[in-house]
Amino acid sequence: MKLGTLDAVIMVVYLVAVAVIGFVAGRRETKTTHDYFLAGSRLPWYAVGLSMVASSISTEQFIGEVGFAYTYGLAVANWEWLIFPALTVLIWVFTPFFIRRRVTTMPEFLERRFGPGSRTILALLTIISYAAVNLALVLYSGGLALEHIFGMPLMAGVLLLAVVTTAYTLYGGLSSVVWTDVFQCVILLLGGILIFVLGVTHVEGGWSAILGTGDRAHLMLPADHPELPWTSMLVLALVTNVWYYCTNQFINQRCLGAKDEWHAKMGMLFCGVLGLVLALAVSFPGMIAYALNPNLEDPNTAYPYLVLTLVPVSLQGVILAALVSAIMSTISSLLNSTATVFTIDIYQRFLDKKATQEKLIRVGRYAGLTAMLVALGCVPLVGMWKHIFAYCQDVWVLLAGPTVAVFLVGVLWRRATSSAATVTMAMSFPLMLIPYLQQVYHFLPMSILVFGGLTFLFCVVLMVAVSLVTPPVAREEARSMQWTFAMLKLPPEQAAANAVWYRRVGFWWLLLGSLYAAIYAVFW
């Protein structure tokens, strides 16, 4: 595809708009670390929700998830539609802790419950995984998309995006990230839905032809399916997604920067509402591509194939802007969160406890830049996987087990100890190596997602066993980090301000849950 004058104009206008939004939004957020890393706790619910979606969607979805759906069909939509259990845990269990305790990072939350050991492990794990896994994946898939669709040299396109995104992200902090995410989320959703609408109108046989037959037409596949058995979807819903939404810094940082607990919870529900349509933009296009041409050699080229086949010249610039939005929004979120964790959880604790606010912000900027350079060096690792979407899922499911076990057991069981948390979190480092070894030696007798579920159960058992033979945490703050049913209610002043039915979190949570239940009743 060769970009025309109109496409170039659209792209330039888009890049200028993003840069202006990023620098304007961040101009007042560089005085204190609270302003820089948490946007001064001024984010409204709609910004929280849109930013959560924009941060979670990148070319790993537009390229990787579309390719995954091309191969396996409707079951891949579970990655967008099985988020409700995780959002439920986040809204009713963890958000009261995060907002009422004024938590800045996820590792900080662990220290308040268990002490410094588990905090340090999670901080190091977060920094390593964001740079080596998440950022590398976004850069690789983004370069692949630009190369296949628009003929841009892979590294030239990636470096351009990296430079622009890094500039406004490191300048303005979370405020720049969130408000550019709001703009970019609208663009990427429009681009995704545009492909879906064009595809539906071009497939002979319409909706039934897109859904296909047999396993391709069902959300839940048999337990003996080689890649996506229903057991792996159970692990996705209860382990990977809980890790992703409840313990993941680059997703939760928007919630931590919300105006108050009501805005944080409503933002998460808005994220869930957007998830209802998100599958149309990032899963169904793969099924459309299969209906149009079931003989593509590389499933990762399914989205580029749709763009080249369906999109008229006058709209190609919009698709490019959508892809670039997906890339930039995720890069900015990862850079900001990496900078936050390194500055607050590593540098300030171990290297300079008396650092000024200005110095901490400067260190955060250097940390983000370093993470980008490390990610560029790790890009070749992504090429080991046939499906680039499977790359992140394989790594994430094994990272999720120890972290989810520690977080959940920690808030639900008072007897959980610091030693147990440290031992369990330390399991993460050898587990990170298994997906890479599996690509070479193929030693696992089951789906790696199912193995991840067994790993989670093992970590829960390990957490309980070590807790029973080690002394409990004696600190008063640790005892206060226990969940109670009273946390289901908003603080009194917020409850009074949002007492009418259409502002109640519970009402919208029930409605959203009913909508997701209806989807599974239809497509099970």
BELMO-V235183 format. One record per backbone hydrogen bond with DSSP energy under -0.5 kcal/mol. CO is the residue of the C=O (numbers start at 1). NH is the residue of the N-H. Records with the same first field share a line. If there is no record, write none. Layout:
BEGIN
CO: NH + NH
END
This chain:
BEGIN
1: 3
4: 8
5: 9
6: 10
7: 11
8: 12
9: 13
10: 14
11: 15
12: 16
13: 17
14: 18
15: 19
16: 20
17: 21
18: 22
19: 23
20: 24
21: 25
22: 26
23: 27
24: 27
26: 29
32: 36
33: 37
34: 38 + 40
35: 39
36: 174
38: 41
39: 42
43: 259
44: 48
45: 49
46: 50
47: 51
48: 52
49: 53
50: 54
51: 55
52: 56
53: 57
56: 58
58: 61 + 62
59: 63 + 64
60: 65
61: 66
63: 67
64: 68
65: 69
66: 70
67: 71
68: 72
69: 73
72: 75
73: 76
74: 77
75: 78
76: 79
77: 80 + 81
78: 82
81: 84
83: 87
84: 88
85: 89
86: 90
87: 91
88: 92
89: 93 + 94
90: 95
94: 97 + 98
95: 99
96: 100
97: 101
98: 103
99: 102
105: 109
106: 110
107: 111
108: 112
109: 113
110: 114 + 115
111: 115
115: 119
116: 120
117: 121
118: 122
119: 123
120: 124
121: 125
122: 126
123: 127
124: 128
125: 129
126: 130
127: 131
128: 132
129: 133 + 134
130: 135
131: 136
133: 137
134: 138
135: 139
136: 140
137: 141
138: 142
139: 143
140: 144
141: 145
142: 146
143: 147
144: 148
145: 149
146: 150 + 152
147: 151
153: 157
154: 158
155: 159
156: 160
157: 161
158: 162
159: 163
160: 164
161: 165
162: 166
163: 167
164: 168
165: 169
166: 170
167: 171
168: 172
169: 173
172: 175 + 176
173: 177
174: 178
175: 179
176: 180
177: 181
178: 182
179: 183
180: 184
181: 185
182: 186
183: 187
184: 188
185: 189
186: 190
187: 191
188: 192
189: 193
190: 194
191: 195
192: 196
193: 197
194: 198
195: 199
196: 200
197: 201
198: 202
199: 202 + 203
202: 204
203: 206
205: 208 + 209
206: 210
207: 211
208: 212
213: 216
214: 217
215: 218
216: 74
219: 221
221: 230
222: 225
225: 229
228: 221
229: 232 + 233
230: 234
231: 235
232: 236
233: 237
234: 238
235: 239 + 240
236: 241
239: 243
240: 244
241: 245
242: 246 + 247
243: 247
247: 249
248: 251 + 252
249: 253
251: 254 + 255
252: 256
253: 257
255: 258
257: 43
260: 264
261: 265
262: 266
263: 267
264: 268
265: 269
266: 270
267: 271
268: 272
269: 273
270: 274
271: 275
272: 276
273: 276 + 277
274: 277 + 278
275: 279
277: 280 + 281
278: 281 + 282
279: 283 + 284
283: 286 + 287
284: 288
285: 289
286: 290
287: 291
288: 292
289: 293
293: 296
297: 299
298: 301
299: 302
301: 305
302: 306
303: 307
304: 308
305: 309
306: 310 + 311
307: 311
312: 315 + 316
313: 316
315: 319
316: 320
317: 321
318: 322
319: 323
320: 324
321: 325
322: 326
323: 327
324: 328
325: 329
326: 330
327: 331
328: 332
329: 333
330: 334
331: 335
332: 336
333: 337
334: 338
335: 339
336: 340
337: 341
338: 342
339: 343
340: 344
341: 345 + 346
342: 346 + 347
343: 348
346: 350 + 351
347: 351 + 352
352: 355
356: 360
357: 361
358: 362
359: 363
360: 364
361: 365
362: 366
363: 367
364: 368
365: 369
366: 370
367: 371
368: 372
369: 373
370: 374
371: 375
372: 376
373: 377
374: 378
375: 378 + 379
376: 379
378: 381 + 382
379: 382 + 383
380: 383
381: 384
382: 385
386: 388
387: 390 + 391
388: 392
389: 393
390: 394
391: 395
392: 396
393: 397
394: 398
395: 398 + 399
396: 400
397: 401
398: 402
399: 403
400: 404
401: 405
402: 406
403: 407
404: 408
405: 409
406: 410
407: 411
408: 412
409: 413
411: 483
413: 416
416: 473
417: 421
418: 422
419: 423
420: 424
421: 425
422: 426
423: 427
424: 427
425: 428
426: 429 + 430
427: 431
428: 432
429: 433
430: 433 + 434
431: 434 + 435
433: 437
434: 438
435: 439
436: 440
437: 440 + 441
438: 442
447: 451
448: 452
449: 453
450: 454
451: 455
452: 456
453: 457
454: 458
455: 459
456: 460
457: 461
458: 462
459: 463
460: 464
461: 465
462: 466
463: 467
464: 468
465: 469
466: 469
467: 470
475: 479
476: 480
477: 481
478: 481
484: 487
485: 488
486: 489
491: 494 + 495
492: 496
493: 497
494: 498
496: 499
500: 503
501: 504
504: 508
505: 509
506: 510
507: 511
508: 512
509: 513
510: 514
511: 515
512: 516
513: 517
514: 518
515: 519
516: 520
517: 521
518: 522
519: 523
520: 524
523: 219
END
